[in-house]
Amino acid sequence: MLRRSIVKLARAVLPRFLRKRIDPFHACIEDQLEEFAAKLRPGARVLDVGAGECPYRSFFARNIYVAVDNTVGESEWDYSRLSAVAEATALPFPTGSFDAALGIVVLEHLSDPLMALREIRRVLRDSGQLLLAAPQFWELHQDPHDFFRYTCYGLEQLLRTAGFRVARIEPTGGYFHLVGKLSIDFLQFFQSGPRLIFFGFLAPVFGILIPLGCYYLDKLDRKKDFAVGFVAVAEKTGGG
């Protein structure tokens, strides 16, 4: 994984349209968040589970945004913007107190994802909406709190078992988006020590040109079996 300082520099230097093409996984998630937020009424209560540094707060400026995390993910993160510190399996909120909930690339870090989803369901009102994003292909991260990867079928089964009706599950790109991600990941082997001298020469090729080409080639993959991850939208069913 690329160092935090390198990622922040790339985000600051590269224009938004280019960032979306070389990192389509996160671009897809942001597009889904924007669509999800637009459908919520003003003032709706939104719970972000596993919010970390709350990078998605701005999508819910019209809503009451509540962020919770157990703060064990990354030691260098700033958790000061959280509303509460808690485990996803024991949320400190009354039953039916939220209109919507988010779980963005957090499900893989939960040792009991089914219990966590049932707890999220508990704090949602009837017909409350849930947006999940989970990886299918990703390196180990936030060790040792990294437990699972998810296919679309695994996500659907988990959500149904937890008491949700699945509205849709969409892949975040296909084979070529995965190749583009792996090309960027290649640069991690040159980001420190004596090999850092090669980083400046390799980054434009492996960090921009190859991922950009893969972005446009991805239309060739119609099945999307190699999706980096999936985004799911579900609704709480029944009472309780």
N, C-alpha and C positions, 0 to 999 in steps of 0.2 A: 504494500500500500504506500502511496506517495505521502511524503511528510506534509504535515498540516500547513507549514509555511509555504511550501511550493504550491499547494492547492489554492491557498488564499491569494498568492501572487498571480496565478493563472486566471482566477476569477476577476481580479482587479484589472488585469491587462487586456484580456481577450474580450471582444465585443459579445453581447448577449446571443446574437444569432449564431455565432461560431461556437460558443459554449454549448448551445443546445444541440448542435450537430456532432460535436466530439464527445458529448456526454448525454446521449439520448435517454439513458435509464432515468437519470434525475430530471431531465427535461420532461419526460412523459409523466413522472410523478407530479411535477409542478403543474402541468396542464390539467391533470385529473383533480388536483387540489383546487385549482381555479374554478373548474366546472362544478365540483362538489359544493364549494362555498357559495357560488352564485345561486344555487337552488335553495339555500337556507334563508329563512325569513330574518329580517333585521332583529337583532337582540336575542337570537337563538343561542342557547348554551352549548358550547363545543368543548369536548374533553380530548386533549391530546395526550395519549398514553405513551410513555417512553419518549417524552418531548426533548430530552437533552438540553441543548442550548436554545430551544424554541425557534428554529429557523423558519417555521411555517406560520408563525403568529400573524404576519402581515396579510395573509390570505383571508383572515377572519376579523378584519378591522371593524366590520359592521356587527360583529357578534360578541358574546361574552366568552372569551377564550380562557380556558383553564388548563394548565399544563402540569403533568405529574411525571415523575421519574424516580428510580431508586438510586440514581447518582453513582452507579458503579461502572458505567460504560467506559469513559475515558477520563483519566486523572487530570488532564490539562484542560478539560472543558469548563466553561463558566455556567454553573447551574443556578445562578442567582435569580434568574427570571422565572423559575418554577413557582407554581401556586402551592404545590405540596410535594413532599418527598414520601413516596410509598411504593410498595410492590403492586404490580398489575393484578395480582391475585387477591389483593386486599385493599381495594380503593376506599378512601375515607370520605365517601359521599353517600347521600341517601339514595334509596331505590327510586328510579324514574326521574332523576334530577337533571338529565341532559337530553338535548334534542339530537345531538350527533356526536360521533367519536371518531378519532383518528388513531391508526397504528402504523406509522410509516417506518419501514425497515426495522421493526422492533420484535416481530414475532419470532424470528430466529434466535433471539436472545432470551427467550422465556423457557425455563425448564419444564413448565407445565402450561403450554399454550392453550389447551382446552379449558382449564380452570380460569385462565386469564380472560378468554373470550366470554365465558359464562359470567364473569364478574363485570366485564364491560356491558354485556347484555343487561345485567341487573340495574346498572345506573342509567341506562337509556330508558326514555319513555316508550310507550307502545308505538310501534312504527318508526322508532328512532333509527337514524342512518349511521352506518359504519363504513369508513374507507380504510382499506388495508393495502399496504405495499410490502411485498416479501420477495427475497431473492431466490432464484433457482441455481444460478452459478455465481459464486462469490468466494473470495479468499477468506481464510480465517481472520476474524477481526474482533476487537474488544475481548481478547482472550482473558480468562478462560470462560467468559460468558457468551459462548457462541455454540448453539446446540443443534440447529436444524436448517435445512433448505427445503423449499416447497415447489411442487409441481402445481399446475392449475387444478388437478384432480384432488390433490392433498388439501389445498386451500378450501375447495368446495366442500369436501367431506368434513373438514374441521368446523367450518362455519355452520353447516347444517346440524351437526351433532350438538353444537353450542346453542342452537335455537334461533338461527338466523335464516331468512330467505335470501338466497343469493340472486342479486339483480344482474350482475355481470362480472366476468373475470376476463381481463385483457392482458396479453403479453406486452412487455416493454421492449418491443423489437424482436429480432430473430438472430440467426446465426452470425450475420455480419456485424451487428451491434455488439455481439459477444467478442468477435475478433477485434473490433475496435477497442473494447475495454481491455482485452489482454495486451494489446499493443501499448496502451498507456501504462498498464501494470508493469510491463517490461522495464520501464524507466526507473522503477524502484531500486534496481540493482546498481544504479549509477548515481544515487542521490547523496552519497556520503563517502568520506575517505578519499583516497587518491583517484578513485574512479569518477569522482564528481567532475573532473576536468572534461570528461566525455559527455556530460549531461547536456551542455549547451549545444553540442553538435547533433545529439540524438533526439532531443526534445521536439524540434520542429517536424521531424519525420515520423517518429513513433507516437508523439503526443498530439499532433495536429493533422498531418497529411494522410497517414494511414487511417486513423479514426474517421476523418472527413470522407475519404473514399468509401469506407465501410458503411457510413450513414446512407449514402446514395445506393450502394449495392444491396442494401437490406431488402429492397422490394423484390429481389429474386427469391427470397425465402418466404414462401406462402404458408407453410405449415407452422412456423415459429416454434418448432420443437426445442430449439436451442436458446429460448428466451433467457435473457439475463435474470428476469424476474417477472412478477405478475402484480397487477393492481386489481383489487376486488372491491365491489360496492355491494353491501348487504343491508338488510332491514330486520329489525327485531320483530319476531312473530309472537303471537299469543300474549298472555298477560304475565305479570310477575317480574 
